[in-house]
């Protein structure tokens, strides 16, 4: 290798390290000085799984911030109840019955929404389902439902509304994944697989937007640990203060705050992030060792 080629390689490596240090410094700065939060005022916001629990709370809190809600749920009665709650508080809500696992149903309701209400600027893909039992106890129907709702449902919804965002270089797709989309655990094998898929979807889609220079289109993955009233599983942990179970209203508020700050990943609780990220650099045997220690 010639001298100038060596010099160019060294210079390139130095530039890379400087850029890395700048990015780390910016992240640390943002921890101390968070960015200005985006406004939801008069924005069309679509929420799937809006009929109860986290979806309902997201809808109510964003309505209080001035958003106009588009609510989707397979349970029409619960969805209409959420819409009534929004309207009772003086907000605007449009409720649509939809099974997100059915691609044709999603396409049909999306066409109605575009025609009757408009193009949502924010899409919260929250609809999901959960099963807690050994893998071989899952029926074929259990597995299909988990994958079709949690993963494919997220894709079908994104596919319908992302095009307008890309065309105008403006919009935000928010996908509710899970801490179990970061780490696999026993008794939730199909659920983990579906949520790992959601994490992969958001990460790849964010990269696609970056490479296409669509900086105005944001993609966020949310990784909750446990939210009360959403899961009936009671963790047995050595440090419950670290893996805290959040109230639904608190979880929704933290998600909304993260979205308004354009965070690409939101961990609930937030203090889990360094542990989750660091765990990925450890060998699997060490991850298992620490995991066993955490579970008392």
Residue pairs with C-beta under 8 A, 6 or more apart in sequence:
34 261
35 261
35 262
37 257
37 260
37 261
38 259
38 260
38 261
38 262
39 65
39 66
39 260
40 62
40 65
40 66
40 67
40 122
40 256
40 260
41 65
41 66
41 67
42 66
42 67
42 68
43 66
43 67
43 68
43 121
43 122
44 67
44 68
44 70
44 117
44 118
44 119
44 120
44 121
44 122
45 59
45 62
45 67
45 68
45 69
45 70
45 120
45 121
45 122
45 123
45 124
46 69
46 70
46 71
46 72
46 113
46 120
46 122
46 123
46 124
46 157
46 161
47 55
47 58
47 59
47 62
47 69
47 70
47 71
47 72
47 124
47 126
48 55
48 72
48 73
48 98
48 100
48 124
48 125
48 126
48 127
48 153
48 157
49 55
49 72
49 73
49 100
49 126
49 127
49 128
50 56
50 58
50 59
50 69
50 71
50 72
50 73
50 79
50 82
50 95
50 126
51 71
51 73
51 74
51 75
51 77
51 78
51 79
51 81
51 82
52 73
52 75
52 78
52 82
53 227
53 229
53 230
53 248
54 126
54 176
54 227
54 230
54 248
54 251
54 252
55 71
55 73
55 82
55 124
55 126
55 127
56 78
56 82
56 85
57 248
57 249
57 251
57 252
58 124
58 126
58 252
58 255
58 256
59 69
59 71
59 82
59 86
59 93
60 82
60 85
60 86
60 89
60 252
61 249
61 252
61 253
61 256
62 69
62 122
62 256
63 69
63 86
63 89
63 91
63 92
63 93
64 89
64 91
65 256
67 91
67 122
68 91
68 92
68 93
68 94
68 117
69 83
69 86
69 91
69 92
69 93
69 94
70 93
70 94
70 96
70 113
70 117
70 120
71 79
71 82
71 83
71 86
71 93
71 94
71 95
71 96
72 79
72 96
72 97
72 98
72 100
72 109
72 127
72 157
73 79
73 82
73 95
73 97
73 98
73 127
74 97
74 98
74 99
74 100
74 127
76 95
76 97
79 95
79 96
79 97
80 95
82 93
82 95
83 93
83 94
83 95
86 92
86 93
87 93
94 113
94 116
94 117
96 109
96 112
96 113
97 109
98 105
98 106
98 109
99 105
100 106
100 125
100 127
100 149
100 153
100 154
100 156
100 157
101 145
101 148
101 149
101 152
101 153
101 156
102 156
103 152
103 156
106 153
106 156
106 157
106 160
107 156
107 160
110 157
110 160
110 161
113 120
119 161
119 164
120 161
120 171
121 165
121 170
121 171
121 172
122 171
122 172
122 174
122 259
123 157
123 158
123 161
123 171
123 172
123 173
123 174
124 174
124 176
125 153
125 154
125 157
125 158
125 173
125 174
125 175
125 176
126 176
127 149
127 153
128 149
128 150
128 153
128 176
129 145
129 146
129 149
129 150
130 146
130 188
130 191
130 230
130 231
131 138
131 142
131 146
131 188
131 190
131 191
132 187
132 188
132 191
132 231
132 232
132 233
133 187
134 186
134 187
135 187
135 189
135 190
138 146
138 189
138 190
142 190
143 190
146 190
146 191
146 193
146 194
147 190
147 193
147 194
147 197
149 194
150 191
150 194
150 195
150 197
150 198
151 194
151 195
151 197
151 198
151 201
154 175
154 198
154 201
155 201
158 173
158 175
158 201
158 205
161 171
161 173
162 171
162 173
162 205
162 217
164 171
165 171
165 172
165 173
165 214
165 216
165 217
166 209
166 212
166 214
166 217
168 216
169 214
169 215
169 216
169 217
170 216
170 217
171 216
171 217
171 218
172 217
172 218
172 219
172 220
172 259
172 262
173 202
173 205
173 217
173 218
173 219
173 220
174 220
174 222
174 255
174 259
175 198
175 201
175 202
175 219
175 220
175 221
175 222
176 198
176 222
176 224
176 255
177 195
177 198
177 199
177 202
177 221
177 222
177 223
178 191
178 195
178 198
178 223
178 224
179 223
179 224
179 225
179 267
179 272
179 276
180 188
180 191
180 192
180 195
181 192
181 195
181 196
181 197
181 198
181 199
181 221
181 223
182 199
182 223
182 276
182 279
182 280
183 276
183 279
183 287
183 291
184 192
184 196
185 192
198 221
199 221
199 223
202 219
202 220
202 221
202 264
203 221
205 219
206 218
206 219
206 264
209 215
209 217
209 218
209 219
218 262
218 264
219 264
220 258
220 259
220 262
220 263
220 264
220 265
220 266
221 264
221 265
221 266
222 255
222 258
222 265
222 266
222 268
223 265
223 266
223 267
223 268
223 272
223 276
224 230
224 246
224 251
224 268
225 243
225 244
225 245
225 246
225 268
225 269
225 272
226 233
226 235
226 243
226 245
226 246
227 245
227 246
227 247
227 248
227 251
227 268
228 245
228 246
228 247
228 248
229 248
230 248
235 243
235 245
235 295
236 295
236 296
237 243
237 294
237 295
237 296
238 293
238 294
238 295
238 296
239 294
242 269
242 271
242 272
242 275
243 269
243 272
243 294
244 269
246 254
246 268
246 269
251 268
254 266
254 268
254 269
254 270
255 266
255 268
258 266
259 266
265 273
267 273
267 276
279 287
279 290
282 290
